[in-house]
């Protein structure tokens, strides 16, 4: 039986450290399944995107077609993001049910994710109108207030952004994982975030800094490779250039999506910490640090 506890209220430091403890224990199994399931979907969507842009460049150059392509890619990207977010939720859910497991089968994960997706998609659609539009309006208000004070505007926008990451991921977990209706889930999340708020926000902030550093590397390295290849070799073919860009974007996006799992799992720890005392026996032993 493993010795890592999910159902435990954690302070700032424990949220950060236990996130990395989890991935030290499960990294091989987690990311092998992650790349197998999400990688296949990501490559499929990437290939569709590449061929759509190749078609646009070779056979047409009208704006309606471009807008249609961008709309289709927007929908596919939103689906991909929701699918990827559901992955660590599904992985954790399967571990919750059996404390003795050290590995999860891809087929099991796919079944759980498939069941979660309808609620995840509905959550995204409702939240776009209820949460995200007011959020964008708030950002515009901040820009207007701090328009000439760039540093203050960036600090305020970043703080609101971190708060939104914490709030929206906790909201999604309560709605998708716990199965509450939308507005009851909203009320529950607001109440839960009042407890140890600064621990939760601080951990989200620090994890976001870590992810940003790794994501920047994942983006900068492909850009350097692109300019190096274009400078030393040069590619005249449109198809060849499209394939090069697709490959480099694939590498960068893969890094970004992989490291984002650390933030999502940290949010799962916050969420499950609110259930301390609701689960007993073997389930409580998942995630427990054994003191020698």
N, C-alpha and C positions, 0 to 999 in steps of 0.2 A: 504494500500500500504506500502511495506517495505521501509526502509530509508537507504539502503546501495547502493553506486554508483560504477558501474563497469567501466564506461567510464570516467576515471579521471587519470591524470598524478600524480604519487605519488613519494615522496622522499623515502629515505632509511627507516626511521622510520614508515612512513605510510604503506609501503608495508608489513612490519612485522605485525604491529598492525591490519591492516585491514584484513589480512589473518585470524587472530584469531577471529576478529569480525564476519566475514562471518560464521565461523564454530560454533560460539556461537549461531548464528541465525538459522542455518540449520543443525546442527550436527545430530539431531535425524532422520530427514528425509533423509539426505545424507547417513549416515552410515547404516541405515536400508536397503535402496536400494542397497547400496554397498555390504553388506554382502549377501543379497538375490541373486543378479545377479552374482557378482564376486565369492562369496563363493561357489555357486553351481559349477561354472566352475573350481575353484581351487580344490575342493574336487574330482571332476571327474578326473582331470589330476593327482592328488595325488594318487587316487585309481589305475589308470592305471600304474603309476610309481611303486607303491608298488607291484602289481601283476607281473609286468615285472621283477623286481628284485627277487621276490620269485621264479618265473619260472626259472630264470637264476641260482639261487642258488641250486634249487632242481634237475633240470633236465639237466643242462649243466653248463660247466665252460670254454667254449672256447672264445677266444678273439674276433673273428668276431661277435658273437652274442652280446657280451658286447658292442662293438663299435656301432652296430646297435641300441641297446637299448639307448645308450647315444645320438646318433644322433636323434632318435625319440623324446626323452625327451628334447633335445635342441630346436627342432622345436616347440614342445608343449609349452615349457617355453617362447619362443620368442612370440608366439601367445598370451599367457596369459598376458605377460607384456604389449604388445600393447593394448590388450583389456582393461586392468586395467587403462592404461594411458588415453584411450579414455573416460573412465567413467566420471571424473570430467569435461572434455571438453564438453561432451554431457549434463551433468547436468547444467552447466553454460549457455550453448546455449539455453536450454529450458527456463531458467529464464530470459534471455535477451529478449525473445519474449513476455513475459507477466509479467509486473511489479507487478501485484496483487497476484501472486502465492506464496504460502508458502510451498507447497509440490509438488512433482513430482511423477508420477506413474512409476513403474518399467517397464511396457510395453512400455511406451513412450521412456524411456531411452534406452531400448534394441533396439528399432527401429532406433534411432539416431546413436547409437554405430555401429549397423550393416551397416549403410550407410557410416560411417567413416572408418571402418576397411580396405576396399580395398586400400584406399589411405594411411592409416597408414602402412599397410604391404608393399606397394610399396615404401614408404618413407624409411622404415627400410632396404629393399633390396638395394636400390640405395645408401643410406648413408653408408652402410657397405663398399662399394668399394670407394666412393668418399670422405667420412669423416673419418670413423673409422680406416681403414687401415693406412692412413697417421698419424692419432692420435697415433696408437700403435707404429709406426715408430718413432714419436716424443718422446714418452716415452722411447723407447730404446736409443735414442740419449741422453736424459737427464740422463739415467742410466750410459751411457758411460762417459758423461762429469763429473757427480758428483759421480761416482762410489765409490770413497773412502771418500766422504764427505756425510755420510748418512743423516744427518739432513738437509743439503742444498738440497739433492736430494728429500727428503720427502716434503719439503716446495714447491719446484718447481713443483713436480708431483701433489701435492694437489691443488696448484693454477691453474695449467692447467686443472685438473679434474673439479674444480668448474666452470671455464670458459666454459668447454665443456657442463656441465649441463645447464648453462644459454643459451649457443648458440644453442644446439641441441633441447631443449624444445621450444625455441622461433621459431626455424626453423620449427619444426614439427607443431606448431600452425598455422603458416602462410601457410604452405603447405596443411595441413589436414583441418583446420577450414576455412581458407580464400579461399582455392581452387586454389591458384596460381600454375603455373608450377614450376618444381624443381629449375632451375637456377634463374628465376625471384624471387622466394621466397628467395633463398640464398642471392641475391643482396639486397632485401628489408630488410632482417634481419640484415645484416651488417650495413646498413644505420641507422636502428632504434637503434641498440645497441650503436652507437656513441653518442646518446643523453642520458644524465644522466647515463653514463656507470657505474660509481663507485657506485651509488645508487643501481643499478640493481645487480651488482656483489656482493656488500656488503650484500644485503638482501639475495641473494642466498647462500652466505657463512654462514651467521648466521642461516638461516633456515636449512641448511645442518648439522650444529653442533647440533641443537635441535633434528633433525630426527635421527642423529647418536646416540645420548644419549638414546633415546627411543628404537631404534632398537637394541642397545647393550643389554638393559634390556630384550628385547623380545627374544634374543638369549641366554643370560647367564642363565636366569631362567630355560628354558627347559633343558639346559645342566646340571645344578645342579640337577634337578629332575631326569634326566637320570642316573647320577652317583649314586644318593641316592637310586633309585630303584634297580639298579644293585648291589649295596653294601649290602642293607638290605634284598632284596628278591632274586634277581638273576633270570634270565630267560634263560632256556636251549633250549626251542623250537625256531627254526628259524622263524617260522610264528609269534610267540608271540613277539620275538625281533623286527621283521620287523614292526609289528603293533605299537609297542611302539615307535620306531624311527619315523615312519610315523606321529603318533599323536603329538610328540614333535616338529618335523619339521613343521607340520601344524600350531601349536601354534606360533612358532617363525616367520614363514613366514607371517602369518596373521598380526602380530604386525607390521612387516616391511612394508607390503603393505598398511596398514591403515595409518600409520604416513607419508608415502610417498605422500599422498594426499595434505598435507600442502605445500610441495615444488611445486607440480604440480599446485595447485591453486594460489600460489604466482606468478608462471610464467604466469598464465592466467591473473592475475591482471596487470602484466607488459605489456603483449600483448594488452589487451583491453585499457590500458592507452594511447597507441599510436593512438587510434581511438577517443580520446577526440575531440569534435567538429563535428564529423561525424554523431553523433546520437543526437536526440533531443526529446522533449516532455516527454512522460511517460518513455521511455527507459532510459533517462538520470537520472531518479529518482532512478533507481536500484543502490543501494550502496551508496547513498548520506547520509552523516552525517548531521543530522538536528541540527542546533545550536539553543539552547533555548535562 
